[in-house]
Amino acid sequence: MKSLKELFRVGCGPSSSHTMAPCRAAEMFLRKHPVATGFEVTLFGSLASTGKGHFTDRAICSVLSPERTRIVWKPDVFLPEHPNGMVFRAVDAQGGVNGEWKVFSVGGGALSEDGRFEETPDIYSWQSMDEMLGACETGAVPLWQLVEEVEGIDWLGDIWDRMMTTLEAGLEKEGVLPGGLNLGRKARSVYLKARSLRQDIRRTGIIAAYAYAVSEENASLGTVVTAPTCGSCGVLPAVLRYIQETHKNSRADMCRALAVAGLIGDVVKQNGSISGAEVGCQGEVGTACAMAAAAAAWLFGGTPRQCEYAAEIGLEHFLGLTCDPVLGLVQIPCIERNALAANRAVVAAELALISDGRHVISFDDVVRTMLATGHDLPNLYRETSQGGLARVMGETKTPRP
C-alpha cells in the first residue's frame, strides 16, 4: 500500500478527482512541453459531465493559461480504463500536435496512466485489513503504530492543523456558495443553535456543523485535506474535532487517530476505489465514514479488532450509495451527506465498542463488495449528474437555499 501522504492531500476544492488531479496533470504536461504554442485538453465521461460544475476547466486553464488552451467536452464517451479520462495535446503554431498524453483521474487527487497508478513505491507490505490485524496481534501493537514504524506520524500534525484551520474558517462565514444553486451556508447557524440544545441533540448538531463548515469551504474552492476525497472531506475532521473537545484528547492522540483513519482509507484505495466516478458516493462518503469510525473507536479505547469492526459498519451501510451531484456541483447532496456520515461514524464506533469486535462480515469483504457494487451501477449514478437527485432537480425546479 502507498504512503498515507498520498491519501491526505492538501489542495483547493471542490473536487480531488475533477479539480486537484486535472490541475496536477496539467502541471506535469506543461513541464514536458514548456514551449508549446497552445494546448488542447479533451475530457471524457464523468470528468466531462460534471467538469463545469466542478471547475475542471478553470483548474486546467489556471496552469496552461486560458488564452492558449482549448477544452473539448465528451461526456458521452467513456474510455475503458476509467470514467475520468483526459487527453492532453501540445500544439505548435501551425496546428500540429507535438505531444499527446492520456491520463486518468482515479480519485483522491491521484492519477493513473496505462492502468498504472503514479509511479510511487508501496511502502506498506500489508495488502488488506486482515493482514494489518494479524500484524497488530503478532506484535501486540495498536493500528497507529504500524504507521509510526513505516513512515512516522509527526507529519500528521500538519494535516490536523490544516483540517482545523479549514473547519474554523467555515464556522465563521455566512452567505451563498458559488455555482448557481444559491445554496446558503449553514455551518455557523447550525453550530450556534446546537450549543443551546439538550445533550443528545447537541451532539448531532455540533458534529453536523463541523462537517458543514469543512464541506462548505470545499464547495467555495477553499483549501482542504482529502479524506479520502474533497467531496467527503468534512466527515473525518468533524468527528475528530468533536471527540477532541468532549474527551480532551492531546495533539498526539489526534495524529494517532489520523494514522488509524489513514490505514482504513489506504485499504479501500488498494482493494476498492475512492472515486465517485468509478463506484459512486459509497467510495467517497462511505470510505470517509469508515475512516472516521475507526479513528473514533481508537479514541474511545477500542482494540484493533473493534476499530476494524467500526470501519466495517461505517462502510457497509453506505453500500450502493450513488453519486448524483445537482448541476455537477459538490453541494447537493454532498454537503449534507458529509454531516450525516460524520454522525453515523460515531454511532458505528459506539456499536463496535459494545461488542467484542467479532462479526461475520469483515471490512475486507465490504471493500470487495463495494467495488463490485460500484461497477454494477449504471453510469447515470456515477458522478455524471444524469440520474438520481441531479435529474429530478433538473426536471422540476431550482433547489431551495
Phi, psi and omega in degrees: 000155184280169175298147175294344177293341176271351176266311180268088180257141177259129180186182182273140175286183011263357186216129177290324182275328185259345182239301184297310183293315176300324177297315178297320179296320178297320178297319180293319180291323179296323178296328179282333185226064186291338184252014179299141178290322181204176182223148171234127181237119178258127180253136185242158170056228182299324180299324178278324183298318184243013183297323181292318178293333179267001179064034180297316181296322179295320180296315181294314183291337177294338178264312186271351181081130183296331182291331185256001191239132175248125178260128177249126184256125177229073184292339183268359180252116180250115178290145187295334185288321183191149180295338182259074182263149177221142170235119178262137176229135174263129187243139177267182185297334180269003180089004178283149180268119181261349180193144181218142182215123175259126185216158184232140175265110193254012175111142177069017181089000182274154179241155178221142180228127180056038178079002180248139173292167177310144187285075173239143186286150168288131179251346176257133181281340182283145181243000183204166176294322181299320179293322179291321177297321177299320178295321179296317183287324178295317182265359182053049182235155175285166182302317185299332182291337175298321177290316180304318184287334184265311184225007180076164180232358181301326181296339179291345173298322177292323177295317177299315180300317181295319178300316183288325176298317178295316181299313182294324177296319180293329178289337184272340190264150174228175179114195186253139178284148181286159172125342176111352178277346184057038181275122181280147174294143182241343191305308184297316181296314180297319180297313181295321179290319185296329183297338182259004182272165177294161194304315186294323178280329181301318180300315179301315183291318181294313179299317179298317180299319179294319178293318176303315185302312181291316183293326178289325173297319178299315182295337180259026175066027177283173179275127183224172173250127176293130182209067004268353181230173174292317183296340179243022189286350184274342189291302186297310179297328179296314181294313182294320179297317181296316181292321178300318181292321185275335182249359176058045180287152178280168175297323178298320177300320183292324176296318179293321178296321176296323178296316177299312179300319181298320178298321178297312179297323180295323178297318180294317177299322183290315190246355179226235178196145173247019181263119177298329179289337181264320187229007183084184186286347174302328180283339180260288182291324177299316178293319178300319178297318179297317179299313182292323180295317179295318179297317179296318180300320178294317179296334177274002178098015183287153175281168175306321179295321178290325175296317178298320180295318178300317178297319180298315178298317183298321181274321185305320187270012167247005180303134179087000182293126183275162176247107188222061185294128180293129183061015181073012181267150179271064185225297178246122005264014193300313186295310180296326179297323175298318181295318179294316182296323179297317178293321178297325181298319179294319177297318179300319178296318180295318178298319179295324184287332179273007173251182175263008178089352180270139180200166188280311183269124181273164176298320178300321177299316183292323178297315178297320179295319179299317180296315180295318179298317180298320179291336178280342180292137174297156179304333179305331187251019179233071172059039174252349183060030179251353181221182177061218181300324181300318180289316181299313181292327178292331182272344186252283186201168177291133180302150176288150178300000000 
